[in-house]
Amino acid sequence: MTEFYGYERPDGSVGVRNHLLVLTPVDCSFEPAKKIAARVEGAVAVSQFYGCRHDEMLTNALIGTGRNPNVAGVLLVGLGCESITSEFLAEGIRPTKKPVETLIIQEEGGTVKTVEKGVRILRRMAEGAAELEREPFPLSELTLAVECGGSDATSGLAANPAVGVAADMLIDEGGAVMFGETQEMTGTQHILARRAVDDDVAGAIREMVGRQEERMRAMGIDSRYMSKGNVDGGLTTIEEKSLGAIRKGGTRPIQGVLRNSREGLDAPRGPGLWLQDGPGWDVPSVTHMVAAGAQVVVFTSGRGSTTGHAIAPVLKVTGNPMTYERLADNMDINAGTILDGGESLRSVGERIFGAIVEVASGRMTKAEALGFRDFVVFRTDRVAERLLGFC
Amino acid sequence: MKKALQIDGKDNVATATSDVGEGEVVEVLSPHGVVIERPEASEPIPFGHKIALVDLGMGEEVIKYGEVIGVASQEIAAGVWVHTHNVESATVPTSAHREGDP
């Protein structure tokens, strides 16, 4: 049985990093929050940019990020007049029993005082976090998010199938895997539904993808059509295109659909493969999967990508040997060795699996070494959702 | 020798990892890296495009990633280039793609 070395949290969950999170409910208090985080090692400040009107998709994502076991403690920094309050977010994070504190700029009397007090609070949290040591845990404590972006013809051929092998290996050792980007599942809902563990899950998959197709039709887009570039590149049908993307999640049965709704942001309820009904592009998709509990992210890109994440390591895999060479600063793993027969798909998958375990145990990814802290919360358009009858 | 990859053991097509010329022999690698077949390409097959590993009758399922990606819209012999001209999607008529971007 494979083990990884992580940090145990008070609620029994296991982090692969030991970050402190400075969370702001609204962008109005983000500048002071960044000043506070900059003065404490391991601290990261994040916000959202949709204003402060209450919206559960936003609050679920922020609370979920605070709850993620990669976070050792949370300092909420609010302005004071926002509708999404710091206290509301704090209440959502407190069940994890990790240290959570709040600071309100309008109550403290300005940014200088807030920053000073915030740094003091965060330093105290940092001392507590520093006392923790990594201990061995089974892979059943690990949730992996898989993502792709900047795809090319090698993505569906090498990188995604190889990551799929690693995903299967993790699931076989009791871990959980999720992927999102609902719009990439179009044309394959019948295939995904067949892989569901039961009829309820199959129905949820069909509803999720069907709704996404309706949203796109409302925008005048038939999401089932492929571009000329796709066809020129060798993709024959929409099924083939979508299968190339979803193969990164491996081949195991689908346990359920993870939603972001009034009831909350769903996290995997056990081991196995899960689908997130989530945003259709890279950084928000990664952000929402980490908010749903993923501690590690594997990201495939044929053309190359720089993406990291505020609190989770993002391991980047390319199937294009030229991209691996040209973007050596950014890409962690070359899966392009499959193309010339130098290495089998299976063997590259095993290599990726090994890298996931190492990264979970503390090895830095290239995005971490560069200090990249991507974080973009997404929300659907409420007016459109209501007009389409989805809420 | 030119290579093509069978991504799943159930696949009846493989994807070329470089441009293949007419008459060239292609080594087909299994997911475990074993050469399972050496078909001769009966026409040019560009990088990223598919070659048939078996003879397929009209209406037979084309399998890649271990799943049905479409059905043969005409007879396809082993070694033939498999694309929009001889495969139909079950979801969107493949012919729709032949007229260019919608």
Chai-1 contact restraints between the chains, C-beta under 6 A:
chainA,res_idxA,chainB,res_idxB,connection_type,confidence,min_distance_angstrom,max_distance_angstrom,comment,restraint_id
A,A153,B,G48,contact,1.0,0.0,6.0,A-B,restraint_1
A,L157,B,T15,contact,1.0,0.0,6.0,A-B,restraint_2
A,P161,B,I7,contact,1.0,0.0,6.0,A-B,restraint_3
A,G187,B,T91,contact,1.0,0.0,6.0,A-B,restraint_4
A,I191,B,E67,contact,1.0,0.0,6.0,A-B,restraint_5
A,R224,B,T91,contact,1.0,0.0,6.0,A-B,restraint_6
A,R224,B,V92,contact,1.0,0.0,6.0,A-B,restraint_7
A,Y225,B,P102,contact,1.0,0.0,6.0,A-B,restraint_8
A,K228,B,G100,contact,1.0,0.0,6.0,A-B,restraint_9
A,K228,B,D101,contact,1.0,0.0,6.0,A-B,restraint_10
A,V231,B,H97,contact,1.0,0.0,6.0,A-B,restraint_11
A,G233,B,G48,contact,1.0,0.0,6.0,A-B,restraint_12
A,G234,B,G48,contact,1.0,0.0,6.0,A-B,restraint_13
A,G234,B,H49,contact,1.0,0.0,6.0,A-B,restraint_14
A,T236,B,H83,contact,1.0,0.0,6.0,A-B,restraint_15
A,T236,B,T84,contact,1.0,0.0,6.0,A-B,restraint_16
A,T236,B,V87,contact,1.0,0.0,6.0,A-B,restraint_17
A,T237,B,I69,contact,1.0,0.0,6.0,A-B,restraint_18
A,T237,B,G70,contact,1.0,0.0,6.0,A-B,restraint_19
A,T237,B,S89,contact,1.0,0.0,6.0,A-B,restraint_20
A,I238,B,S89,contact,1.0,0.0,6.0,A-B,restraint_21
A,I238,B,T91,contact,1.0,0.0,6.0,A-B,restraint_22
A,I238,B,V92,contact,1.0,0.0,6.0,A-B,restraint_23
A,E239,B,I69,contact,1.0,0.0,6.0,A-B,restraint_24
A,E240,B,I69,contact,1.0,0.0,6.0,A-B,restraint_25
A,L243,B,Y65,contact,1.0,0.0,6.0,A-B,restraint_26
A,L243,B,E67,contact,1.0,0.0,6.0,A-B,restraint_27
A,R247,B,Y65,contact,1.0,0.0,6.0,A-B,restraint_28
A,L339,B,T17,contact,1.0,0.0,6.0,A-B,restraint_29
A,G341,B,K3,contact,1.0,0.0,6.0,A-B,restraint_30
A,G341,B,L29,contact,1.0,0.0,6.0,A-B,restraint_31
A,S344,B,H32,contact,1.0,0.0,6.0,A-B,restraint_32
A,S344,B,G33,contact,1.0,0.0,6.0,A-B,restraint_33
A,L345,B,P31,contact,1.0,0.0,6.0,A-B,restraint_34
A,R346,B,P31,contact,1.0,0.0,6.0,A-B,restraint_35
A,R346,B,H32,contact,1.0,0.0,6.0,A-B,restraint_36
